[in-house]
Amino acid sequence: MLAIEVDYLTGRAVASDRQSRSQAEWPPHPQRLFSALVAAMYEGDFGEDAREALEWLERLEPPEMLVPESARRACFETYVPVNDNNQQIVLNR
């Protein structure tokens, strides 16, 4: 058995449901954790062993999740600016 415990640094999850952005996503979808692990692997340059470990994890059956009770908080509408611009586009000619 593989067990992964997630502790939020801020003590709370901040994620909206993909189908309804005004609703919280609880429990968080396992893909969020997997995406974070992939990002850490590339940003940390952990090499081929880390890549193979993530590929192994990817092949496992869907996880069983044990999540604590949650308390709903008031939602505030927020906007996040986009960081991209056209200078990031590279055309191969």
C-alpha positions in Angstrom: 0.0 0.0 0.0 1.2 3.5 -0.8 -0.1 6.3 1.4 0.4 10.0 0.8 -0.6 12.6 3.4 -1.1 16.2 2.2 -0.8 19.1 4.6 -1.7 22.5 3.2 0.9 25.2 4.0 -1.9 27.7 4.7 -4.0 25.2 6.6 -6.8 25.3 4.0 -7.5 24.3 0.4 -8.2 26.9 -2.2 -9.6 25.2 -5.3 -12.7 25.7 -7.3 -14.7 23.0 -8.9 -14.1 22.7 -12.6 -17.8 22.5 -13.4 -18.9 25.3 -11.1 -16.2 27.9 -10.4 -18.3 29.3 -7.5 -18.2 26.0 -5.7 -15.2 24.6 -3.8 -13.6 21.4 -5.0 -13.7 19.1 -2.0 -12.1 16.7 -1.6 -9.4 18.0 -4.0 -9.1 15.9 -7.1 -6.1 13.5 -7.1 -4.9 15.0 -10.4 -4.0 18.2 -8.5 -1.4 16.3 -6.4 -0.1 14.5 -9.4 0.3 17.7 -11.3 2.2 19.2 -8.4 4.5 16.2 -8.3 5.2 16.5 -12.0 5.9 20.2 -11.7 8.3 19.6 -8.8 10.1 16.9 -10.8 10.8 19.3 -13.7 11.5 22.4 -11.6 13.8 20.5 -9.3 15.5 18.6 -12.1 15.2 15.3 -10.2 16.1 13.2 -13.2 15.1 9.9 -14.7 14.4 8.0 -11.4 11.8 10.6 -10.4 10.2 10.4 -13.9 10.0 6.6 -13.7 8.5 6.8 -10.2 5.8 9.2 -11.5 5.1 6.9 -14.4 4.6 4.0 -12.0 2.3 6.1 -9.9 0.3 7.1 -13.0 -0.3 3.4 -13.8 -1.8 2.6 -10.4 -5.6 2.1 -9.8 -7.5 5.3 -8.8 -6.8 6.1 -5.2 -9.0 5.6 -2.2 -9.2 8.9 -0.4 -9.7 9.5 3.3 -10.5 13.1 3.9 -11.3 15.0 7.1 -14.5 16.9 7.6 -14.5 20.2 6.0 -16.0 23.6 6.9 -17.3 25.8 4.2 -16.0 29.4 4.2 -17.4 32.5 2.5 -16.3 32.8 -1.2 -14.9 36.0 -2.6 -14.8 36.6 -6.3 -11.2 37.1 -7.3 -9.4 37.7 -10.6 -5.9 36.5 -11.5 -4.1 38.3 -14.2 -2.6 36.3 -17.1 1.2 36.3 -17.2 1.7 35.5 -20.8 2.3 37.8 -23.7 3.1 37.5 -27.4 6.9 37.8 -26.8 6.8 34.2 -25.5 5.7 32.8 -28.9 8.6 31.5 -30.9 8.0 30.9 -34.6 10.3 28.5 -36.4 10.8 29.8 -39.9 
